[in-house]
């Protein structure tokens, strides 16, 4: 039988622990980078929402103005119709 000299298997070595710390550090940096990107995208989304809300307010204002003008036009047309009726009576 041949016996080979083997190093005893050690659970955790300094090198293994150091490698795990380095990997963890790398993962933390990646997460931080993704968080920065997510924050940037969230700010863009918030800005877009504000712009959309502003446009919606303007659209609502224009719609109210259009409704007011339609009512005024209808009133004027009705008044004109009454005048034609009065003219026909005379």
ZAZA-670844 format. One line per field, with one value per atom (N, C-alpha, C): residue in one letter; residue number from 1; x, y, z. Coordinates in pm, 1 decimal, m for minus. Layout:
! ZAZA-670844
res = (A ...)
n = (NUM ...)
xx = (X ...)
yy = (Y ...)
zz = (Z ...)
***
This chain:
! ZAZA-670844
res = (X X X X X X X X X X X X X X X X X X X X X X X X X X X X X X X X X X X X X X X X X X X X X X X X X X X X X X X X X X X X X X X X X X X X X X X X X X X X X X X X X X X X X X X X X X X X X X X X X X X X X X X X X X X X X X X X X X X X X X X X X X X X X X X X X X X X X X X X X X X X X X X X X X X X X X X X X X X X X X X X X X X X X X X X X X X X X X X X X X X X X X X X X X X X X X X X X X X X X X X X X X X X X X X X X X X X X X X X X X X X X X X X X X X X X X X X X X X X X X X X X X X X X X X X X X X X X X X X X X X X X X X X X X X X X X)
n = (1 1 1 2 2 2 3 3 3 4 4 4 5 5 5 6 6 6 7 7 7 8 8 8 9 9 9 10 10 10 11 11 11 12 12 12 13 13 13 14 14 14 15 15 15 16 16 16 17 17 17 18 18 18 19 19 19 20 20 20 21 21 21 22 22 22 23 23 23 24 24 24 25 25 25 26 26 26 27 27 27 28 28 28 29 29 29 30 30 30 31 31 31 32 32 32 33 33 33 34 34 34 35 35 35 36 36 36 37 37 37 38 38 38 39 39 39 40 40 40 41 41 41 42 42 42 43 43 43 44 44 44 45 45 45 46 46 46 47 47 47 48 48 48 49 49 49 50 50 50 51 51 51 52 52 52 53 53 53 54 54 54 55 55 55 56 56 56 57 57 57 58 58 58 59 59 59 60 60 60 61 61 61 62 62 62 63 63 63 64 64 64 65 65 65 66 66 66 67 67 67 68 68 68 69 69 69 70 70 70 71 71 71 72 72 72 73 73 73 74 74 74 75 75 75 76 76 76 77 77 77 78 78 78 79 79 79 80 80 80 81 81 81 82 82 82 83 83 83 84 84 84 85 85 85 86 86 86 87 87 87 88 88 88 89 89 89 90 90 90)
xx = (81.0 0.0 86.4 41.0 113.3 34.3 100.3 36.0 91.2 m0.8 39.9 17.3 111.1 95.7 m5.2 m109.0 m211.2 m222.1 m256.6 m284.4 m419.0 m428.3 m560.2 m656.9 m779.1 m879.2 m923.7 m906.6 m947.2 m1075.6 m1165.7 m1292.7 m1272.6 m1254.6 m1235.8 m1091.0 m1040.0 m904.9 m915.2 m807.9 m805.0 m835.0 m777.3 m796.4 m942.4 m1008.1 m1149.2 m1236.2 m1208.2 m1285.4 m1261.0 m1136.0 m1102.8 m1174.0 m1177.6 m1246.7 m1396.8 m1451.8 m1595.0 m1621.6 m1534.9 m1550.4 m1541.5 m1447.7 m1433.3 m1557.0 m1609.3 m1730.5 m1849.5 m1859.9 m1968.2 m1955.2 m1834.7 m1810.0 m1849.0 m1813.5 m1849.2 m2001.9 m2070.6 m2217.0 m2280.5 m2226.3 m2278.5 m2261.9 m2146.3 m2123.2 m2220.0 m2246.2 m2341.4 m2482.2 m2520.5 m2652.4 m2662.4 m2557.4 m2557.1 m2570.0 m2502.8 m2510.9 m2652.2 m2710.9 m2849.2 m2945.7 m2920.2 m3005.7 m2995.8 m2874.0 m2856.5 m2935.4 m2927.8 m3000.5 m3151.3 m3195.9 m3338.0 m3382.3 m3300.6 m3333.0 m3341.8 m3248.3 m3249.7 m3376.3 m3410.6 m3531.5 m3655.7 m3657.2 m3770.8 m3786.4 m3673.9 m3679.7 m3734.6 m3690.1 m3741.5 m3891.8 m3933.9 m4076.2 m4156.0 m4105.0 m4173.1 m4187.6 m4082.0 m4086.1 m4189.6 m4192.8 m4290.6 m4433.3 m4454.0 m4587.0 m4628.0 m4534.2 m4563.8 m4601.1 m4525.7 m4553.9 m4691.2 m4722.6 m4852.5 m4965.0 m4946.2 m5047.4 m5067.4 m4958.6 m4967.7 m5043.3 m5011.5 m5082.5 m5230.1 m5260.2 m5400.1 m5474.6 m5410.7 m5473.5 m5502.4 m5406.4 m5425.0 m5537.7 m5542.4 m5649.7 m5785.0 m5792.2 m5917.1 m5958.9 m5861.9 m5892.1 m5945.4 m5881.1 m5925.6 m6064.8 m6091.1 m6222.7 m6330.8 m6302.2 m6399.1 m6425.0 m6320.0 m6334.4 m6416.7 m6390.4 m6467.6 m6614.8 m6640.8 m6779.9 m6848.3 m6776.2 m6832.4 m6865.9 m6775.6 m6798.9 m6917.2 m6931.0 m7044.6 m7175.7 m7179.0 m7300.4 m7334.3 m7232.4 m7254.7 m7305.2 m7247.4 m7290.5 m7434.3 m7468.1 m7605.3 m7703.8 m7663.7 m7749.1 m7770.8 m7664.0 m7674.5 m7760.5 m7746.2 m7828.1 m7975.6 m8001.1 m8138.8 m8198.3 m8120.4 m8165.8 m8193.9 m8109.3 m8128.6 m8256.8 m8282.9 m8406.4 m8528.5 m8523.3 m8635.4 m8657.5 m8549.7 m8563.1 m8628.5 m8590.2 m8653.6 m8804.0 m8836.6 m8978.5 m9051.3 m8987.8 m9047.8 m9062.6 m8963.3 m8967.7 m9082.4 m9100.5 m9207.8 m9343.6 m9356.2 m9482.1 m9516.1 m9421.6 m9447.0 m9483.5)
yy = (m116.5 0.0 124.2 212.6 338.0 440.4 508.7 616.9 747.4 827.1 959.1 1056.5 1145.2 1247.3 1349.3 1365.9 1464.6 1565.6 1685.9 1788.3 1756.4 1772.9 1749.3 1855.5 1810.5 1904.5 1993.1 2120.0 2215.5 2278.9 2300.6 2362.0 2498.4 2595.5 2731.3 2771.8 2825.5 2879.8 3030.5 3097.6 3242.5 3278.6 3203.3 3231.5 3216.5 3111.8 3090.1 3202.1 3239.4 3346.5 3477.6 3502.6 3625.2 3627.7 3515.2 3506.1 3530.3 3477.0 3500.4 3648.8 3713.1 3856.7 3935.6 3898.9 3969.4 3950.5 3829.8 3803.2 3881.2 3883.1 3958.4 4107.0 4157.8 4298.8 4329.0 4239.9 4256.8 4259.7 4169.7 4163.9 4289.8 4339.9 4462.5 4579.9 4587.7 4695.3 4685.5 4564.2 4545.0 4587.2 4550.8 4587.7 4739.1 4802.4 4948.2 5014.6 4961.8 5016.8 5000.8 4883.5 4862.0 4954.8 4979.5 5070.0 5212.6 5255.2 5388.2 5399.4 5296.1 5295.9 5297.5 5220.2 5218.5 5355.8 5419.7 5554.1 5653.8 5644.5 5734.1 5713.9 5588.0 5558.1 5607.3 5593.6 5639.7 5791.1 5863.0 6008.6 6046.4 5975.7 6001.3 5975.4 5866.2 5831.1 5936.9 5982.1 6086.5 6213.7 6250.1 6369.5 6352.3 6236.4 6210.3 6217.3 6165.2 6170.2 6314.4 6397.4 6538.7 6607.6 6576.1 6636.4 6592.6 6466.0 6415.6 6482.3 6496.5 6561.4 6706.6 6774.7 6913.6 6921.4 6830.4 6827.6 6797.4 6707.8 6673.3 6794.8 6871.4 6993.3 7090.6 7105.3 7196.1 7146.8 7017.0 6959.4 6982.9 6963.2 6988.3 7134.4 7224.2 7366.5 7398.9 7344.5 7368.5 7309.7 7193.5 7130.6 7217.2 7271.6 7359.5 7484.3 7538.9 7657.1 7622.8 7508.3 7464.4 7446.5 7384.1 7366.1 7501.1 7595.4 7728.3 7795.1 7783.0 7843.1 7777.0 7646.7 7576.6 7624.9 7637.5 7686.7 7827.2 7911.4 8049.1 8051.1 7968.7 7961.0 7910.6 7808.9 7757.6 7865.0 7940.8 8047.7 8153.1 8189.6 8289.0 8237.8 8111.9 8054.6 8052.3 8016.9 8016.8 8155.5 8253.4 8391.9 8437.5 8396.0 8431.4 8367.2 8244.6 8177.0 8250.2 8301.1 8376.9 8505.3 8567.6 8692.3 8666.9 8553.6 8520.0 8497.8 8435.5 8414.6 8546.4 8638.2 8771.3 8843.6 8834.1 8898.6 8842.4 8712.9 8649.3 8694.5 8715.2 8759.1 8900.4 8987.0 9125.2 9127.6)
zz = (0.0 0.0 0.0 m80.2 m81.7 m4.0 75.0 148.8 98.0 60.6 15.9 128.5 138.6 241.6 191.4 265.8 229.1 339.6 291.2 391.4 452.1 577.4 636.6 584.3 556.7 507.2 621.2 597.1 699.1 651.4 742.4 707.7 646.4 725.2 676.9 695.9 589.1 597.1 581.2 610.9 593.3 449.1 356.6 214.1 173.8 225.8 193.4 250.7 373.7 437.3 362.7 327.0 253.3 117.8 49.6 m79.0 m61.4 46.6 72.3 99.2 175.3 200.5 69.6 m14.4 m141.7 m229.2 m231.9 m310.8 m253.7 m122.4 m58.1 m88.7 m82.3 m113.8 m258.6 m348.7 m489.3 m505.2 m437.5 m446.2 m388.3 m279.2 m217.8 m313.6 m378.6 m475.7 m593.3 m641.0 m750.6 m707.8 m587.8 m535.1 m522.6 m473.1 m458.7 m595.3 m695.8 m830.8 m886.3 m864.8 m910.5 m838.0 m708.6 m631.8 m686.0 m720.4 m779.4 m909.5 m991.8 m1119.6 m1094.8 m998.5 m963.8 m914.6 m831.6 m781.7 m896.8 m991.4 m1106.5 m1189.3 m1212.5 m1288.4 m1214.8 m1082.7 m1003.4 m1013.4 m1010.3 m1025.7 m1162.3 m1266.2 m1401.3 m1406.6 m1346.6 m1344.9 m1269.9 m1156.3 m1079.5 m1162.3 m1234.5 m1318.4 m1429.4 m1490.4 m1596.0 m1542.1 m1422.2 m1360.6 m1336.6 m1288.4 m1266.4 m1397.9 m1503.6 m1634.2 m1686.2 m1669.4 m1712.9 m1633.8 m1503.3 m1420.0 m1463.4 m1495.9 m1541.1 m1673.5 m1765.3 m1894.3 m1874.3 m1779.2 m1750.5 m1696.6 m1609.6 m1558.2 m1671.5 m1762.3 m1875.5 m1965.8 m1989.5 m2070.6 m2004.3 m1873.7 m1800.3 m1812.2 m1799.3 m1810.3 m1950.1 m2051.9 m2189.4 m2212.7 m2154.2 m2169.6 m2104.7 m1988.9 m1922.4 m2006.2 m2063.4 m2148.3 m2272.6 m2331.4 m2448.7 m2411.8 m2298.1 m2251.9 m2232.9 m2174.1 m2152.5 m2286.2 m2382.4 m2513.4 m2584.2 m2571.5 m2632.9 m2571.1 m2439.0 m2372.1 m2419.6 m2428.0 m2473.5 m2617.3 m2702.5 m2842.4 m2851.2 m2774.3 m2773.4 m2727.1 m2626.5 m2575.9 m2685.4 m2755.3 m2861.7 m2976.8 m3012.7 m3119.7 m3078.5 m2954.3 m2904.2 m2906.8 m2867.1 m2868.8 m3011.2 m3104.2 m3244.0 m3297.4 m3259.3 m3299.8 m3250.0 m3125.3 m3070.0 m3149.6 m3189.9 m3267.0 m3402.7 m3466.7 m3593.8 m3573.0 m3460.7 m3429.6 m3411.0 m3340.3 m3318.8 m3451.7 m3538.2 m3668.6 m3752.9 m3746.0 m3823.5 m3772.3 m3639.5 m3582.5 m3628.7 m3646.8 m3686.0 m3829.5)
***
